[in-house]
Amino acid sequence: MILYSIVHKRILFLLLTFLVTSMAFSQLETSKWKAQIGLGVNHAFSDGFVDGFEAKSINFPTVNLGIQHMFSRQFGAKLDYGFNRISNESQTPEFKLNYSRINAQAVYDPTSKLRFLPAQMGVVTHAGPGYSFVKPLGVYADNDLSFFNVMAGFEVHYGVTQLMTIYSDVSYIYGFAKDFNPMATGYGAFNGNLLTVTLGVSFSLSGCYYCD
């Protein structure tokens, strides 16, 4: 539990430090750096729980923080952190847990090829590997887990200015966790897949959002 807390805090600290550093030196960068902040909900699939445990169909909150670098108008990469709270459905055993992840993803922006889109609209896809941290709360606090994941998502952007867009994102996170063994270690924990839906803001740290 102590190790989980230390690792979790260090990952968040490094990501926030990277964000602040990028903002501080953005005027010196010629590449396109962007930051993203999103808030939304999640759905945890039932096969990730021990029999008898079930999560709400829609859980709140989901929080995403990311730094994105576009190598060209269409191709880029990003590093992002996600936090998700999951709790039990009514009439099932009570539990709450925190599901956190960090992912390195490839980014593809096909907007320039989709000429039917309005000028202020854009779409972005992203996918890549990462690592998940699951921390049950309350009486199941010792049943924490960590495992590799891969995620993929689709974003729709609307340009507010040349430097900022509001966007919606739908992402699926597939976990590569083993089955709970022994069964008792799975009580109140989650080792399955997650669907997230968020709304957020994406803003440029180094010049025009639409420029090459």
PAZAPA-4460 file (N, C-alpha, C; in steps of 0.05 Angstrom, whole numbers, plus 32768, in hexadecimal, padded with zeros to 4 digits):
% residues 212
    n_x    n_y    n_z   ca_x   ca_y   ca_z    c_x    c_y    c_z   seq   type   mol
   8011   7FE8   8000   8000   8000   8000   8011   8019   8000     1      M     A
   8027   8019   8010   8039   8030   8011   8047   8033   7FF7     2      I     A
   8050   801C   7FEB   805E   801D   7FD1   804B   8028   7FBB     3      L     A
   8032   801F   7FBC   801E   8029   7FA8   801C   8047   7FAA     4      Y     A
   8019   8051   7FC3   8016   806E   7FC7   802E   807D   7FBD     5      S     A
   8046   8073   7FC2   805E   8081   7FBA   8060   8082   7F9B     6      I     A
   805B   806B   7F8E   805D   8069   7F71   8048   807B   7F64     7      V     A
   8030   807A   7F6F   8019   808A   7F64   8020   80A8   7F66     8      H     A
   802A   80B1   7F7D   8030   80CD   7F80   8047   80D6   7F6F     9      K     A
   805B   80C4   7F6B   8072   80CB   7F5A   806A   80CE   7F3D    10      R     A
   8059   80BD   7F33   804F   80BF   7F17   8041   80D9   7F13    11      I     A
   802E   80DF   7F25   801F   80F8   7F23   8031   8110   7F24    12      L     A
   8045   8110   7F37   8057   8126   7F3A   8068   812A   7F20    13      F     A
   8071   8114   7F14   8082   8116   7EFC   8071   8122   7EE5    14      L     A
   8058   8119   7EE3   8047   8123   7ECD   8041   8140   7ED0    15      L     A
   803B   8149   7EE9   8035   8165   7EEE   804E   8176   7EEA    16      L     A
   8065   816B   7EF2   807E   817A   7EEE   8084   817E   7ED1    17      T     A
   807F   8169   7EC1   8082   816B   7EA4   8070   8180   7E98    18      F     A
   8057   8181   7EA2   8044   8194   7E98   804D   81B1   7E9E    19      L     A
   8055   81B5   7EB7   805E   81D0   7EBF   8077   81D9   7EB0    20      V     A
   808A   81C6   7EAD   80A3   81CC   7E9E   809D   81D3   7E81    21      T     A
   808B   81C3   7E75   8084   81C9   7E59   8077   81E4   7E56    22      S     A
   8066   81EB   7E69   8059   8206   7E67   806D   821C   7E6B    23      M     A
   8080   8218   7E7D   8094   822C   7E82   80A6   8232   7E6A    24      A     A
   80AC   821D   7E5B   80BF   8220   7E45   80B1   821F   7E29    25      F     A
   8097   8221   7E29   8088   821D   7E10   8090   8232   7DFB    26      S     A
   8097   824A   7E03   809E   825E   7DEF   80B8   8258   7DE1    27      Q     A
   80C8   8246   7DEC   80E2   823F   7DE0   80E0   8226   7DCE    28      L     A
   80C9   8218   7DCF   80C6   8200   7DC0   80BA   8206   7DA4    29      E     A
   80C4   81F8   7D90   80B9   81FB   7D75   80A5   81E5   7D6F    30      T     A
   80A6   81CF   7D7E   8093   81B9   7D7A   8078   81C0   7D87    31      S     A
   8064   81B1   7D80   8049   81B6   7D8B   8045   81A5   7DA4    32      K     A
   8044   81B2   7DBA   803E   81A5   7DD4   8022   81AD   7DDD    33      W     A
   8013   819A   7DE6   7FF8   819F   7DF0   7FF4   8192   7E0B    34      K     A
   7FE2   819E   7E1B   7FDA   8192   7E34   7FBD   818C   7E33    35      A     A
   7FB4   8177   7E41   7F98   816F   7E41   7F8F   816A   7E5E    36      Q     A
   7F77   8174   7E64   7F6B   816F   7E7E   7F4E   8166   7E78    37      I     A
   7F46   814F   7E83   7F2B   8145   7E7E   7F1E   813A   7E97    38      G     A
   7F03   813C   7E98   7EF4   8132   7EAE   7EDC   8123   7EA3    39      L     A
   7ED6   810C   7EAF   7EBF   80FC   7EA5   7EB8   80E5   7EB7    40      G     A
   7EAE   80CF   7EAA   7EA4   80B8   7EB8   7EB1   809F   7EAD    41      V     A
   7EAD   8088   7EBB   7EB8   806F   7EB2   7EA5   8058   7EB6    42      N     A
   7EA9   8042   7EA8   7E9B   8029   7EAB   7EAE   8013   7EAF    43      H     A
   7EAD   8005   7EC5   7EBF   7FEE   7ECB   7EB0   7FD4   7EC4    44      A     A
   7EBB   7FC4   7EB2   7EAE   7FAC   7EAA   7EAE   7F97   7EBF    45      F     A
   7E97   7F89   7EC2   7E92   7F78   7EDA   7EA4   7F60   7EDC    46      S     A
   7EB0   7F57   7EC5   7EC2   7F40   7EC7   7EDC   7F46   7ED5    47      D     A
   7EE1   7F5F   7EDC   7EF9   7F66   7EEB   7EF7   7F64   7F09    48      G     A
   7EDF   7F5B   7F13   7EDB   7F59   7F2F   7ED7   7F3C   7F38    49      F     A
   7EDC   7F37   7F52   7ED6   7F1D   7F5D   7EB7   7F19   7F5C    50      V     A
   7EAF   7F00   7F59   7E92   7EFA   7F58   7E84   7F06   7F70    51      D     A
   7E6D   7F14   7F6A   7E5E   7F20   7F7F   7E62   7F3E   7F81    52      G     A
   7E79   7F47   7F77   7E7F   7F64   7F77   7E77   7F70   7F5C    53      F     A
   7E6C   7F87   7F5C   7E64   7F94   7F44   7E65   7FB2   7F47    54      E     A
   7E6F   7FC0   7F33   7E72   7FDD   7F34   7E59   7FEB   7F28    55      A     A
   7E55   8004   7F2E   7E40   8014   7F22   7E45   8014   7F03    56      K     A
   7E30   8017   7EF4   7E33   8019   7ED7   7E43   8031   7ECF    57      S     A
   7E3E   8048   7EDD   7E4D   8060   7ED8   7E59   806A   7EF2    58      I     A
   7E73   806E   7EF2   7E82   8077   7F09   7E8E   8092   7F04    59      N     A
   7E8F   80A3   7F19   7E9A   80BE   7F18   7EAD   80C1   7F30    60      F     A
   7EC4   80CE   7F2D   7ECD   80DC   7F14   7EE2   80CB   7F05    61      P     A
   7EE7   80D4   7EEC   7EFF   80CD   7EDD   7F0D   80E7   7ED7    62      T     A
   7F27   80E8   7EDD   7F37   8100   7ED8   7F4F   80F8   7EC7    63      V     A
   7F54   8106   7EB1   7F6B   8101   7EA0   7F7C   811A   7E9D    64      N     A
   7F96   8116   7E9F   7FAA   812C   7E9C   7FBF   8122   7E87    65      L     A
   7FC5   8132   7E73   7FD8   8129   7E5F   7FE8   813F   7E53    66      G     A
   8000   8136   7E49   8011   8147   7E39   8015   813A   7E1E    67      I     A
   8011   8149   7E08   8011   813E   7DED   8025   814E   7DDC    68      Q     A
   8034   8140   7DCC   8047   814C   7DB9   8041   8143   7D9D    69      H     A
   803B   8155   7D8B   8035   814E   7D6F   804E   8152   7D5F    70      M     A
   8058   813C   7D53   8070   813E   7D42   8069   814A   7D27    71      F     A
   8051   8147   7D1F   8047   8154   7D06   8029   815A   7D0B    72      S     A
   801C   8163   7CF6   8000   816A   7CF9   7FEF   8151   7D00    73      R     A
   7FF8   8139   7CF7   7FE8   8121   7CFA   7FF3   810E   7D10    74      Q     A
   800D   810D   7D14   8018   80F9   7D26   8025   8105   7D3F    75      F     A
   8021   80F7   7D55   802D   8100   7D6E   802D   80EA   7D83    76      G     A
   8032   80F3   7D9B   8033   80E0   7DB2   802B   80F0   7DCB    77      A     A
   8021   80E1   7DDF   801A   80EF   7DF8   801E   80DC   7E10    78      K     A
   8022   80E9   7E26   8025   80DB   7E40   800E   80E6   7E51    79      L     A
   7FFD   80D3   7E5B   7FE7   80DD   7E6B   7FE1   80CB   7E83    80      D     A
   7FD5   80D8   7E97   7FCE   80CB   7EB0   7FB0   80CC   7EB4    81      Y     A
   7FA4   80B6   7EBD   7F88   80B5   7EC2   7F81   80AB   7EDE    82      G     A
   7F6D   80B7   7EEA   7F64   80AF   7F05   7F46   80A9   7F02    83      F     A
   7F3E   8092   7F0D   7F22   808A   7F0C   7F19   807F   7F27    84      N     A
   7F02   8089   7F30   7EF5   807E   7F49   7EDF   806B   7F40    85      R     A
   7EDF   8053   7F4D   7ECB   803E   7F47   7EBE   8036   7F62    86      I     A
   7EA4   8033   7F63   7E96   802A   7F7B   7E81   8016   7F74    87      S     A
   7E76   8009   7F89   7E64   7FF2   7F85   7E48   7FFA   7F7C    88      N     A
   7E3C   7FE7   7F6E   7E20   7FEA   7F67   7E0F   7FE4   7F80    89      E     A
   7DF7   7FEF   7F82   7DE6   7FEA   7F99   7DDF   7FCC   7F9A    90      S     A
   7DDB   7FC3   7FB3   7DD5   7FA7   7FB9   7DEB   7F93   7FB1    91      Q     A
   7E04   7F9D   7FB0   7E1B   7F8C   7FAE   7E2F   7F94   7FC4    92      T     A
   7E43   7F83   7FCA   7E56   7F8A   7FDF   7E62   7FA6   7FDB    93      P     A
   7E63   7FB5   7FF1   7E6D   7FD1   7FEF   7E8B   7FD2   7FEC    94      E     A
   7E93   7FE3   7FD9   7EB0   7FE8   7FD5   7EB3   8003   7FC6    95      F     A
   7ECB   800E   7FC7   7ED4   8024   7FB7   7EF1   801F   7FB0    96      K     A
   7EF8   8028   7F98   7F15   8024   7F91   7F1D   803B   7F7E    97      L     A
   7F37   8040   7F7E   7F43   8053   7F6C   7F53   8044   7F56    98      N     A
   7F4D   804A   7F3E   7F5B   803E   7F27   7F6A   8054   7F19    99      Y     A
   7F85   8052   7F1A   7F96   8066   7F0E   7FA7   8058   7EF8   100      S     A
   7FAF   8068   7EE5   7FBF   805D   7ECF   7FD1   8073   7EC4   101      R     A
   7FE6   806A   7EB7   7FF7   807C   7EA7   7FFD   806E   7E8D   102      I     A
   7FFB   807D   7E77   7FFE   8071   7E5C   800F   8083   7E4A   103      N     A
   801F   8076   7E39   802D   8083   7E24   8020   807B   7E0A   104      A     A
   8016   808F   7DFA   8005   8088   7DE4   800E   8096   7DCA   105      Q     A
   8009   8088   7DB4   800C   8095   7D9A   7FF3   80A4   7D93   106      A     A
   7FF5   80BA   7D85   7FDF   80CB   7D7F   7FDD   80CF   7D60   107      V     A
   7FC5   80CD   7D56   7FC1   80D1   7D39   7FAA   80E4   7D35   108      Y     A
   7FAE   80FA   7D26   7F9A   810E   7D21   7F94   810F   7D03   109      D     A
   7F7E   8102   7CFA   7F77   8102   7CDE   7F66   8119   7CD5   110      P     A
   7F63   812E   7CE5   7F51   8144   7CDF   7F55   8150   7CC4   111      T     A
   7F6E   8155   7CBC   7F74   8162   7CA3   7F6A   8152   7C8B   112      S     A
   7F66   8138   7C8E   7F5D   8127   7C78   7F3E   8125   7C77   113      K     A
   7F32   812D   7C8D   7F15   812B   7C8F   7F08   8145   7C88   114      L     A
   7F07   814B   7C6F   7EFF   8165   7C65   7EE2   816C   7C6A   115      R     A
   7ED2   8158   7C71   7EB6   815D   7C76   7EB1   8169   7C92   116      F     A
   7EC5   8168   7CA3   7EC2   8173   7CBE   7EC1   8192   7CBD   117      L     A
   7EB1   819E   7CCE   7EB2   81BC   7CD1   7ECE   81C5   7CD8   118      P     A
   7ED4   81DE   7CD2   7EEF   81E8   7CD6   7EF8   81E6   7CF3   119      A     A
   7EE6   81E9   7D06   7EEE   81E9   7D22   7EED   81CD   7D2F   120      Q     A
   7EE6   81B9   7D20   7EE4   819E   7D2B   7EFD   818E   7D24   121      M     A
   7F04   817B   7D35   7F1B   816A   7D30   7F17   814F   7D3F   122      G     A
   7F24   813A   7D35   7F23   8120   7D42   7F40   8116   7D47   123      V     A
   7F44   8108   7D5C   7F5E   80FD   7D63   7F5A   80E1   7D6E   124      V     A
   7F6C   80CE   7D66   7F6C   80B4   7D72   7F86   80B0   7D81   125      T     A
   7F86   809F   7D95   7F9E   809A   7DA5   7F9E   807E   7DAF   126      H     A
   7FB5   8072   7DB3   7FB8   8057   7DBD   7FD4   8052   7DC7   127      A     A
   7FD6   8041   7DDC   7FF1   803B   7DE6   7FF0   802C   7E00   128      G     A
   8007   8021   7E08   8009   8011   7E20   800C   8023   7E39   129      P     A
   8007   8016   7E50   800A   8024   7E69   800A   8011   7E81   130      G     A
   8006   801D   7E98   8006   800D   7EB1   7FEF   8017   7EC3   131      Y     A
   7FE1   8004   7ECF   7FCA   800B   7EE0   7FD0   8005   7EFD   132      S     A
   7FC4   8015   7F0F   7FC6   8012   7F2B   7FAA   8012   7F37   133      F     A
   7FA3   7FFC   7F45   7F88   7FFA   7F51   7F8B   7FFA   7F6F   134      V     A
   7F7E   800C   7F7C   7F80   800E   7F99   7F64   800E   7FA6   135      K     A
   7F5B   7FF7   7FB1   7F42   7FF6   7FBF   7F43   8007   7FD8   136      P     A
   7F2C   8011   7FE1   7F2B   8021   7FF9   7F1C   8012   800F   137      L     A
   7F1C   801C   8027   7F0D   8010   803D   7F19   7FF6   8046   138      G     A
   7F07   7FE2   804B   7F0F   7FC8   8057   7F20   7FB7   8043   139      V     A
   7F20   7FBE   8029   7F2F   7FAF   8016   7F49   7FBD   800D   140      Y     A
   7F52   7FCF   801E   7F68   7FE0   8016   7F82   7FD1   8010   141      A     A
   7F85   7FB9   801B   7F9E   7FAA   8016   7F9E   7F9B   7FFB   142      D     A
   7F88   7F9B   7FED   7F86   7F8C   7FD4   7F8C   7F9D   7FBB   143      N     A
   7FA2   7FAC   7FBD   7FAA   7FBD   7FA6   7FB7   7FAC   7F90   144      D     A
   7FB5   7FB6   7F78   7FBF   7FA7   7F60   7FCD   7FBB   7F4E   145      L     A
   7FDF   7FB0   7F3D   7FEB   7FC0   7F27   7FF0   7FAD   7F10   146      S     A
   7FEC   7FB7   7EF8   7FEF   7FA6   7EE0   7FF2   7FB8   7EC7   147      F     A
   7FFC   7FAB   7EB2   7FFF   7FB9   7E98   7FE3   7FBD   7E8B   148      F     A
   7FE1   7FD1   7E7A   7FC9   7FD5   7E6B   7FD0   7FE0   7E4F   149      N     A
   7FBC   7FE0   7E3E   7FBE   7FEE   7E24   7FA3   7FFC   7E21   150      V     A
   7FA4   8015   7E17   7F8B   8024   7E13   7F8A   8030   7DF7   151      M     A
   7F72   8035   7DEF   7F6D   8042   7DD5   7F55   8055   7DD9   152      A     A
   7F56   806C   7DCB   7F40   807F   7DCE   7F3C   8090   7DB5   153      G     A
   7F25   809E   7DB5   7F1D   80AF   7D9F   7F13   80CA   7DAA   154      F     A
   7F1E   80DF   7DA0   7F17   80FA   7DA9   7F0A   810A   7D93   155      E     A
   7EF7   811B   7D9B   7EEB   812E   7D89   7EF0   814A   7D95   156      V     A
   7EFC   815C   7D85   7F04   8176   7D8F   7EF4   818C   7D81   157      H     A
   7EEF   81A1   7D90   7EE3   81B9   7D85   7EF4   81D1   7D8C   158      Y     A
   7EFE   81DF   7D78   7F10   81F5   7D7D   7F03   820E   7D87   159      G     A
   7F0B   8216   7D9F   7F01   822F   7DAB   7F12   8246   7DA1   160      V     A
   7F2C   8242   7DA1   7F3F   8255   7D96   7F54   8244   7D87   161      T     A
   7F68   8251   7D7A   7F7D   8242   7D6D   7F8E   8234   7D81   162      Q     A
   7F8D   823C   7D9A   7F9E   8230   7DAF   7F90   821D   7DC2   163      L     A
   7F75   821B   7DC0   7F66   820B   7DD3   7F4E   81FE   7DC6   164      M     A
   7F4A   81E4   7DCD   7F32   81D6   7DC5   7F24   81CA   7DDD   165      T     A
   7F0A   81C6   7DDB   7EFC   81B5   7DEF   7EF8   819B   7DE0   166      I     A
   7EF9   8185   7DEF   7EF8   816B   7DE2   7EE9   8156   7DF3   167      Y     A
   7EDF   8142   7DE5   7ED4   812A   7DF3   7EE6   8112   7DEB   168      S     A
   7EE9   8100   7DFE   7EFA   80E9   7DF9   7EEC   80D0   7E03   169      D     A
   7EEC   80BB   7DF3   7EE3   80A0   7DFB   7EFA   808D   7DF9   170      V     A
   7F01   8080   7E0F   7F19   806F   7E0F   7F12   8054   7E1C   171      S     A
   7F20   8040   7E13   7F1D   8025   7E1E   7F39   801C   7E28   172      Y     A
   7F3A   8013   7E41   7F53   800A   7E4E   7F51   7FEC   7E53   173      I     A
   7F63   7FDD   7E46   7F63   7FC0   7E49   7F7A   7FB9   7E5C   174      Y     A
   7F73   7FAA   7E72   7F87   7FA3   7E86   7F92   7F87   7E82   175      G     A
   7FAC   7F84   7E85   7FB9   7F6A   7E83   7FBF   7F5F   7E9F   176      F     A
   7FAA   7F5D   7EAF   7FAD   7F53   7ECA   7FA7   7F35   7ECC   177      A     A
   7FB3   7F27   7EDE   7FAD   7F0B   7EE3   7F94   7F09   7EF3   178      K     A
   7F88   7EF1   7EF3   7F71   7EEC   7F04   7F79   7EEE   7F22   179      D     A
   7F65   7EF5   7F33   7F6B   7EF7   7F4F   7F72   7EDB   7F5A   180      F     A
   7F89   7EDA   7F68   7F91   7EC0   7F74   7FA3   7EC5   7F8C   181      N     A
   7F9B   7EBC   7FA4   7F81   7EAF   7FA9   7F6A   7EC3   7FA7   182      P     A
   7F51   7EB8   7FA6   7F3A   7EC8   7FA1   7F37   7EDF   7FB5   183      M     A
   7F3F   7EDB   7FCE   7F3B   7EEF   7FE3   7F49   7F0A   7FDC   184      A     A
   7F5F   7F08   7FCD   7F6E   7F21   7FC7   7F5F   7F33   7FB3   185      T     A
   7F49   7F28   7FA8   7F3A   7F38   7F95   7F23   7F47   7FA0   186      G     A
   7F1D   7F43   7FB9   7F06   7F51   7FC5   7F0A   7F6F   7FC5   187      Y     A
   7EF7   7F7D   7FB8   7EF8   7F9A   7FB7   7F0B   7FA5   7FA3   188      G     A
   7F18   7F93   7F93   7F2C   7F9C   7F7F   7F21   7F98   7F63   189      A     A
   7F30   7FA0   7F50   7F27   7F9F   7F34   7F3F   7F9A   7F22   190      F     A
   7F3D   7F86   7F10   7F53   7F7F   7EFE   7F4A   7F7D   7EE1   191      N     A
   7F35   7F8C   7EDA   7F2A   7F8A   7EC0   7F2E   7FA2   7EAE   192      G     A
   7F1A   7FA7   7E9C   7F1C   7FBC   7E88   7F0A   7FD3   7E8F   193      N     A
   7F11   7FEA   7E84   7F03   8003   7E8C   7EFC   8013   7E73   194      L     A
   7EE4   801F   7E72   7EDC   8031   7E5D   7ED9   804D   7E6A   195      L     A
   7EE5   8061   7E5E   7EE3   807C   7E69   7ED8   8090   7E54   196      T     A
   7EC8   80A3   7E5E   7EBD   80B8   7E4D   7EC3   80D3   7E5B   197      V     A
   7ED1   80E5   7E4E   7ED9   80FE   7E5B   7ED4   8116   7E49   198      T     A
   7ED1   812D   7E55   7ED0   8146   7E48   7EE8   8157   7E52   199      L     A
   7EF5   8166   7E41   7F0C   8174   7E4B   7F14   818B   7E39   200      G     A
   7F2C   8196   7E40   7F38   81AC   7E31   7F54   81A4   7E29   201      V     A
   7F5A   81AA   7E10   7F75   81A6   7E05   7F80   81C1   7DFC   202      S     A
   7F98   81C8   7E06   7FA2   81E2   7DFF   7FC0   81E0   7DF8   203      F     A
   7FC7   81F1   7DE4   7FE2   81F2   7DDA   7FF6   81FF   7DEE   204      S     A
   800D   81F3   7DF1   8022   81FF   7E01   8038   820C   7DF0   205      L     A
   8036   8209   7DD5   804B   8213   7DC4   8041   821B   7DA9   206      S     A
   802E   822D   7DA8   8026   8238   7D8F   800C   822D   7D85   207      G     A
   8006   8233   7D6C   7FEC   822E   7D5F   7FE5   8210   7D5F   208      C     A
   7FCD   820A   7D68   7FC4   81EF   7D6A   7FC2   81E2   7D4F   209      Y     A
   7FBB   81F1   7D3A   7FB7   81E6   7D20   7FCF   81E8   7D0D   210      Y     A
   7FE5   81F4   7D17   7FFC   81F9   7D05   800D   81E0   7D03   211      C     A
   801C   81DE   7CED   802F   81C8   7CE9   8049   81CF   7CF7   212      D     A
***
